């Protein structure tokens, strides 16, 4: 997961996002990962690994009009297990049957995300398995999928035309020291000894730096400090 986050951090093209979604699919051991967003100008983009035949069919038939996943995720802000959606209409059932014929799995989990100026995105994980297996998968990976969905959205916003980068909050000298020592391979205990502080105080410095950097975990925070030139090792 840390490798995937670093790949996303370095991605500056749609091809980079595509490679990261493929790595995530392999890490989670699922059939498909898909990320689709509509920017503030109404232009649509996507990355993922559904078959090209299904992508073309979906677009040609304008299936977003009847897709229960799109319809069911447009209003709520919380993640959605596809089994919770309304598949009762004739059109929805026909759509589901056809999607299965094209290799889409019978299970799915989607994270709706919204950005400024009307931007809307949908991050979905899809697999073929029984309900018990899927319930265990969701219980294990729900948090990671939500975080990845929001981080993919953050990267997608960078492709918005004329978007100004978010102002970065500067790290304190102690936060820089902690990130530098972690980057060169010190353990938390070793960092605390080197800085002559308690591990509890160190944890506060790390969490503060992580918040300022918008990082998902400590490894991600270290990667961001390096990529932004905030520390040198």
BALOBA-1460 file (C-alpha; in Angstrom, 3 decimals):
// residues 233
<rec num="1" residu="x" x="0.000" y="0.000" z="0.000"/>
<rec num="2" residu="x" x="2.865" y="2.392" z="0.753"/>
<rec num="3" residu="x" x="4.276" y="1.742" z="-2.729"/>
<rec num="4" residu="x" x="0.876" y="2.515" z="-4.271"/>
<rec num="5" residu="x" x="0.616" y="5.791" z="-2.336"/>
<rec num="6" residu="x" x="4.082" y="6.784" z="-3.491"/>
<rec num="7" residu="x" x="3.128" y="5.935" z="-7.090"/>
<rec num="8" residu="x" x="0.060" y="8.139" z="-6.794"/>
<rec num="9" residu="x" x="2.138" y="10.937" z="-5.307"/>
<rec num="10" residu="x" x="4.475" y="10.879" z="-8.295"/>
<rec num="11" residu="x" x="1.747" y="10.525" z="-10.932"/>
<rec num="12" residu="x" x="1.377" y="13.627" z="-13.082"/>
<rec num="13" residu="x" x="-0.515" y="12.098" z="-16.019"/>
<rec num="14" residu="x" x="-3.548" y="9.887" z="-16.561"/>
<rec num="15" residu="x" x="-1.138" y="7.094" z="-17.466"/>
<rec num="16" residu="x" x="0.400" y="7.407" z="-14.013"/>
<rec num="17" residu="x" x="-2.995" y="7.131" z="-12.369"/>
<rec num="18" residu="x" x="-3.776" y="4.132" z="-14.560"/>
<rec num="19" residu="x" x="-0.606" y="2.351" z="-13.446"/>
<rec num="20" residu="x" x="-1.428" y="3.060" z="-9.801"/>
<rec num="21" residu="x" x="-4.951" y="1.623" z="-10.128"/>
<rec num="22" residu="x" x="-3.512" y="-1.533" z="-11.700"/>
<rec num="23" residu="x" x="-1.071" y="-1.885" z="-8.798"/>
<rec num="24" residu="x" x="-3.937" y="-1.400" z="-6.360"/>
<rec num="25" residu="x" x="-5.991" y="-4.101" z="-8.115"/>
<rec num="26" residu="x" x="-3.107" y="-6.529" z="-7.729"/>
<rec num="27" residu="x" x="-2.536" y="-5.551" z="-4.102"/>
<rec num="28" residu="x" x="-6.198" y="-6.096" z="-3.195"/>
<rec num="29" residu="x" x="-6.424" y="-9.219" z="-5.386"/>
<rec num="30" residu="x" x="-9.704" y="-8.145" z="-6.998"/>
<rec num="31" residu="x" x="-11.010" y="-8.254" z="-10.555"/>
<rec num="32" residu="x" x="-11.387" y="-4.550" z="-11.251"/>
<rec num="33" residu="x" x="-10.564" y="-1.080" z="-9.993"/>
<rec num="34" residu="x" x="-12.251" y="1.907" z="-11.625"/>
<rec num="35" residu="x" x="-11.978" y="5.632" z="-11.035"/>
<rec num="36" residu="x" x="-14.160" y="8.068" z="-12.965"/>
<rec num="37" residu="x" x="-14.565" y="11.778" z="-12.483"/>
<rec num="38" residu="x" x="-16.320" y="14.746" z="-14.043"/>
<rec num="39" residu="x" x="-14.443" y="18.038" z="-13.721"/>
<rec num="40" residu="x" x="-15.929" y="21.487" z="-13.190"/>
<rec num="41" residu="x" x="-16.132" y="22.041" z="-16.958"/>
<rec num="42" residu="x" x="-18.127" y="18.851" z="-17.461"/>
<rec num="43" residu="x" x="-15.288" y="16.918" z="-19.086"/>
<rec num="44" residu="x" x="-15.060" y="13.257" z="-18.069"/>
<rec num="45" residu="x" x="-11.970" y="11.183" z="-17.364"/>
<rec num="46" residu="x" x="-11.348" y="7.707" z="-16.118"/>
<rec num="47" residu="x" x="-8.797" y="5.071" z="-15.295"/>
<rec num="48" residu="x" x="-9.161" y="1.434" z="-14.356"/>
<rec num="49" residu="x" x="-9.040" y="-2.055" z="-15.783"/>
<rec num="50" residu="x" x="-12.486" y="-3.066" z="-16.965"/>
<rec num="51" residu="x" x="-12.331" y="-4.595" z="-20.437"/>
<rec num="52" residu="x" x="-12.149" y="-2.180" z="-23.356"/>
<rec num="53" residu="x" x="-15.221" y="-3.888" z="-24.836"/>
<rec num="54" residu="x" x="-17.273" y="-3.101" z="-21.719"/>
<rec num="55" residu="x" x="-16.021" y="0.485" z="-21.568"/>
<rec num="56" residu="x" x="-17.006" y="1.059" z="-25.189"/>
<rec num="57" residu="x" x="-20.382" y="-0.617" z="-24.688"/>
<rec num="58" residu="x" x="-21.077" y="1.421" z="-21.544"/>
<rec num="59" residu="x" x="-20.286" y="4.707" z="-23.292"/>
<rec num="60" residu="x" x="-22.125" y="3.818" z="-26.509"/>
<rec num="61" residu="x" x="-25.306" y="2.897" z="-24.606"/>
<rec num="62" residu="x" x="-25.040" y="5.900" z="-22.279"/>
<rec num="63" residu="x" x="-25.421" y="3.508" z="-19.372"/>
<rec num="64" residu="x" x="-24.657" y="6.102" z="-16.700"/>
<rec num="65" residu="x" x="-28.352" y="7.090" z="-17.069"/>
<rec num="66" residu="x" x="-29.507" y="3.745" z="-15.645"/>
<rec num="67" residu="x" x="-26.471" y="2.390" z="-13.794"/>
<rec num="68" residu="x" x="-27.639" y="1.862" z="-10.179"/>
<rec num="69" residu="x" x="-24.083" y="2.499" z="-8.946"/>
<rec num="70" residu="x" x="-23.941" y="5.970" z="-10.495"/>
<rec num="71" residu="x" x="-27.516" y="6.803" z="-9.512"/>
<rec num="72" residu="x" x="-27.116" y="5.428" z="-6.001"/>
<rec num="73" residu="x" x="-23.832" y="7.225" z="-5.324"/>
<rec num="74" residu="x" x="-24.629" y="10.641" z="-6.736"/>
<rec num="75" residu="x" x="-26.461" y="11.947" z="-3.671"/>
<rec num="76" residu="x" x="-24.887" y="10.269" z="-0.604"/>
<rec num="77" residu="x" x="-21.407" y="11.008" z="0.661"/>
<rec num="78" residu="x" x="-20.805" y="7.656" z="2.330"/>
<rec num="79" residu="x" x="-19.322" y="4.529" z="0.667"/>
<rec num="80" residu="x" x="-21.812" y="2.089" z="-0.811"/>
<rec num="81" residu="x" x="-21.829" y="-1.688" z="-1.111"/>
<rec num="82" residu="x" x="-23.505" y="-2.476" z="-4.426"/>
<rec num="83" residu="x" x="-25.870" y="-4.958" z="-2.729"/>
<rec num="84" residu="x" x="-27.438" y="-2.003" z="-0.905"/>
<rec num="85" residu="x" x="-28.440" y="-0.334" z="-4.193"/>
<rec num="86" residu="x" x="-31.757" y="-0.575" z="-6.011"/>
<rec num="87" residu="x" x="-31.486" y="-3.166" z="-8.788"/>
<rec num="88" residu="x" x="-35.232" y="-3.812" z="-8.948"/>
<rec num="89" residu="x" x="-36.138" y="-2.069" z="-12.209"/>
<rec num="90" residu="x" x="-36.216" y="-3.994" z="-15.482"/>
<rec num="91" residu="x" x="-33.562" y="-1.705" z="-16.976"/>
<rec num="92" residu="x" x="-31.254" y="-2.171" z="-13.958"/>
<rec num="93" residu="x" x="-31.597" y="-5.951" z="-14.043"/>
<rec num="94" residu="x" x="-30.884" y="-6.047" z="-17.793"/>
<rec num="95" residu="x" x="-27.874" y="-3.793" z="-17.254"/>
<rec num="96" residu="x" x="-26.573" y="-6.090" z="-14.505"/>
<rec num="97" residu="x" x="-26.956" y="-9.207" z="-16.643"/>
<rec num="98" residu="x" x="-25.095" y="-7.585" z="-19.499"/>
<rec num="99" residu="x" x="-22.313" y="-6.319" z="-17.250"/>
<rec num="100" residu="x" x="-21.779" y="-9.861" z="-15.940"/>
<rec num="101" residu="x" x="-21.561" y="-11.106" z="-19.535"/>
<rec num="102" residu="x" x="-18.765" y="-8.573" z="-20.109"/>
<rec num="103" residu="x" x="-16.798" y="-9.811" z="-17.086"/>
<rec num="104" residu="x" x="-17.885" y="-7.341" z="-14.416"/>
<rec num="105" residu="x" x="-17.948" y="-9.048" z="-11.022"/>
<rec num="106" residu="x" x="-21.063" y="-9.686" z="-8.994"/>
<rec num="107" residu="x" x="-19.761" y="-7.726" z="-5.973"/>
<rec num="108" residu="x" x="-18.786" y="-4.081" z="-5.738"/>
<rec num="109" residu="x" x="-17.951" y="-1.219" z="-3.387"/>
<rec num="110" residu="x" x="-17.963" y="2.441" z="-4.438"/>
<rec num="111" residu="x" x="-16.746" y="5.634" z="-2.786"/>
<rec num="112" residu="x" x="-18.407" y="8.862" z="-4.005"/>
<rec num="113" residu="x" x="-16.175" y="11.930" z="-3.711"/>
<rec num="114" residu="x" x="-16.895" y="15.581" z="-4.392"/>
<rec num="115" residu="x" x="-14.526" y="18.422" z="-5.093"/>
<rec num="116" residu="x" x="-14.870" y="22.170" z="-5.545"/>
<rec num="117" residu="x" x="-16.966" y="23.760" z="-8.298"/>
<rec num="118" residu="x" x="-19.170" y="20.749" z="-8.915"/>
<rec num="119" residu="x" x="-16.494" y="18.140" z="-9.516"/>
<rec num="120" residu="x" x="-17.809" y="14.611" z="-8.859"/>
<rec num="121" residu="x" x="-15.882" y="11.355" z="-8.761"/>
<rec num="122" residu="x" x="-16.561" y="7.697" z="-8.137"/>
<rec num="123" residu="x" x="-13.981" y="5.150" z="-7.018"/>
<rec num="124" residu="x" x="-15.089" y="1.517" z="-7.299"/>
<rec num="125" residu="x" x="-13.687" y="-1.893" z="-6.437"/>
<rec num="126" residu="x" x="-15.283" y="-4.901" z="-8.126"/>
<rec num="127" residu="x" x="-14.855" y="-8.644" z="-7.696"/>
<rec num="128" residu="x" x="-16.436" y="-12.047" z="-8.329"/>
<rec num="129" residu="x" x="-17.008" y="-13.965" z="-5.098"/>
<rec num="130" residu="x" x="-19.693" y="-15.066" z="-2.637"/>
<rec num="131" residu="x" x="-21.300" y="-12.765" z="-0.077"/>
<rec num="132" residu="x" x="-19.330" y="-14.075" z="2.915"/>
<rec num="133" residu="x" x="-15.993" y="-13.560" z="1.176"/>
<rec num="134" residu="x" x="-17.006" y="-10.069" z="0.109"/>
<rec num="135" residu="x" x="-18.190" y="-9.111" z="3.592"/>
<rec num="136" residu="x" x="-14.811" y="-10.173" z="5.008"/>
<rec num="137" residu="x" x="-13.017" y="-8.206" z="2.285"/>
<rec num="138" residu="x" x="-15.023" y="-5.043" z="3.024"/>
<rec num="139" residu="x" x="-14.388" y="-5.406" z="6.761"/>
<rec num="140" residu="x" x="-10.654" y="-5.655" z="6.132"/>
<rec num="141" residu="x" x="-10.157" y="-3.007" z="3.446"/>
<rec num="142" residu="x" x="-12.995" y="-0.492" z="3.852"/>
<rec num="143" residu="x" x="-10.806" y="2.187" z="5.436"/>
<rec num="144" residu="x" x="-8.055" y="1.801" z="2.841"/>
<rec num="145" residu="x" x="-10.537" y="2.000" z="-0.043"/>
<rec num="146" residu="x" x="-12.083" y="5.193" z="1.302"/>
<rec num="147" residu="x" x="-8.655" y="6.789" z="1.752"/>
<rec num="148" residu="x" x="-7.486" y="5.740" z="-1.706"/>
<rec num="149" residu="x" x="-10.676" y="7.071" z="-3.272"/>
<rec num="150" residu="x" x="-10.170" y="10.479" z="-1.719"/>
<rec num="151" residu="x" x="-6.478" y="10.552" z="-2.570"/>
<rec num="152" residu="x" x="-7.177" y="9.634" z="-6.199"/>
<rec num="153" residu="x" x="-9.614" y="12.526" z="-6.221"/>
<rec num="154" residu="x" x="-6.944" y="14.858" z="-4.895"/>
<rec num="155" residu="x" x="-4.640" y="13.814" z="-7.730"/>
<rec num="156" residu="x" x="-7.425" y="14.196" z="-10.299"/>
<rec num="157" residu="x" x="-8.023" y="17.773" z="-9.163"/>
<rec num="158" residu="x" x="-4.435" y="18.570" z="-10.081"/>
<rec num="159" residu="x" x="-5.430" y="18.006" z="-13.717"/>
<rec num="160" residu="x" x="-8.088" y="20.726" z="-13.511"/>
<rec num="161" residu="x" x="-7.224" y="23.527" z="-15.969"/>
<rec num="162" residu="x" x="-5.951" y="26.736" z="-14.356"/>
<rec num="163" residu="x" x="-6.146" y="25.240" z="-10.887"/>
<rec num="164" residu="x" x="-3.815" y="26.896" z="-8.410"/>
<rec num="165" residu="x" x="-1.894" y="24.550" z="-6.125"/>
<rec num="166" residu="x" x="-3.044" y="24.435" z="-2.517"/>
<rec num="167" residu="x" x="-0.799" y="26.507" z="-0.249"/>
<rec num="168" residu="x" x="1.500" y="24.274" z="1.766"/>
<rec num="169" residu="x" x="1.739" y="24.653" z="5.532"/>
<rec num="170" residu="x" x="5.372" y="24.870" z="6.627"/>
<rec num="171" residu="x" x="6.760" y="22.187" z="8.910"/>
<rec num="172" residu="x" x="8.257" y="23.210" z="12.225"/>
<rec num="173" residu="x" x="11.991" y="22.605" z="12.800"/>
<rec num="174" residu="x" x="11.172" y="19.656" z="15.088"/>
<rec num="175" residu="x" x="8.809" y="18.176" z="12.487"/>
<rec num="176" residu="x" x="11.542" y="18.489" z="9.850"/>
<rec num="177" residu="x" x="14.020" y="16.753" z="12.186"/>
<rec num="178" residu="x" x="11.598" y="13.903" z="12.845"/>
<rec num="179" residu="x" x="10.746" y="13.420" z="9.148"/>
<rec num="180" residu="x" x="14.433" y="13.511" z="8.193"/>
<rec num="181" residu="x" x="15.424" y="10.820" z="10.692"/>
<rec num="182" residu="x" x="12.481" y="8.624" z="9.671"/>
<rec num="183" residu="x" x="13.444" y="9.074" z="6.019"/>
<rec num="184" residu="x" x="16.976" y="7.783" z="6.593"/>
<rec num="185" residu="x" x="15.639" y="4.673" z="8.312"/>
<rec num="186" residu="x" x="15.526" y="5.399" z="12.032"/>
<rec num="187" residu="x" x="12.805" y="3.676" z="14.059"/>
<rec num="188" residu="x" x="10.496" y="5.804" z="16.161"/>
<rec num="189" residu="x" x="12.356" y="4.780" z="19.299"/>
<rec num="190" residu="x" x="15.690" y="5.771" z="17.720"/>
<rec num="191" residu="x" x="14.268" y="9.118" z="16.572"/>
<rec num="192" residu="x" x="12.999" y="9.859" z="20.077"/>
<rec num="193" residu="x" x="16.439" y="9.104" z="21.560"/>
<rec num="194" residu="x" x="18.222" y="11.202" z="18.920"/>
<rec num="195" residu="x" x="15.923" y="14.191" z="19.503"/>
<rec num="196" residu="x" x="15.929" y="13.628" z="23.279"/>
<rec num="197" residu="x" x="12.139" y="13.584" z="23.501"/>
<rec num="198" residu="x" x="9.571" y="11.005" z="24.555"/>
<rec num="199" residu="x" x="7.903" y="8.753" z="21.994"/>
<rec num="200" residu="x" x="4.601" y="10.376" z="22.946"/>
<rec num="201" residu="x" x="5.960" y="13.813" z="21.980"/>
<rec num="202" residu="x" x="7.435" y="12.365" z="18.808"/>
<rec num="203" residu="x" x="4.054" y="10.934" z="17.885"/>
<rec num="204" residu="x" x="2.564" y="14.418" z="18.206"/>
<rec num="205" residu="x" x="5.214" y="15.866" z="15.858"/>
<rec num="206" residu="x" x="4.627" y="13.110" z="13.304"/>
<rec num="207" residu="x" x="0.837" y="13.472" z="13.392"/>
<rec num="208" residu="x" x="1.132" y="17.254" z="13.040"/>
<rec num="209" residu="x" x="3.421" y="16.882" z="10.016"/>
<rec num="210" residu="x" x="1.140" y="14.262" z="8.504"/>
<rec num="211" residu="x" x="-1.854" y="16.591" z="8.852"/>
<rec num="212" residu="x" x="-0.013" y="19.509" z="7.248"/>
<rec num="213" residu="x" x="1.097" y="17.309" z="4.362"/>
<rec num="214" residu="x" x="-2.303" y="15.719" z="3.840"/>
<rec num="215" residu="x" x="-0.645" y="12.313" z="4.106"/>
<rec num="216" residu="x" x="-2.486" y="9.068" z="4.772"/>
<rec num="217" residu="x" x="0.176" y="7.551" z="7.023"/>
<rec num="218" residu="x" x="3.739" y="8.111" z="8.206"/>
<rec num="219" residu="x" x="5.339" y="6.507" z="5.160"/>
<rec num="220" residu="x" x="3.235" y="8.685" z="2.904"/>
<rec num="221" residu="x" x="4.212" y="11.765" z="4.940"/>
<rec num="222" residu="x" x="7.896" y="10.959" z="4.532"/>
<rec num="223" residu="x" x="7.406" y="10.456" z="0.791"/>
<rec num="224" residu="x" x="5.706" y="13.837" z="0.510"/>
<rec num="225" residu="x" x="8.424" y="15.664" z="2.440"/>
<rec num="226" residu="x" x="11.014" y="14.169" z="0.097"/>
<rec num="227" residu="x" x="9.086" y="14.813" z="-3.114"/>
<rec num="228" residu="x" x="8.414" y="18.444" z="-2.116"/>
<rec num="229" residu="x" x="12.017" y="19.090" z="-1.139"/>
<rec num="230" residu="x" x="11.130" y="19.825" z="2.486"/>
<rec num="231" residu="x" x="13.879" y="17.513" z="3.711"/>
<rec num="232" residu="x" x="17.146" y="16.327" z="2.197"/>
<rec num="233" residu="x" x="18.706" y="12.958" z="3.047"/>
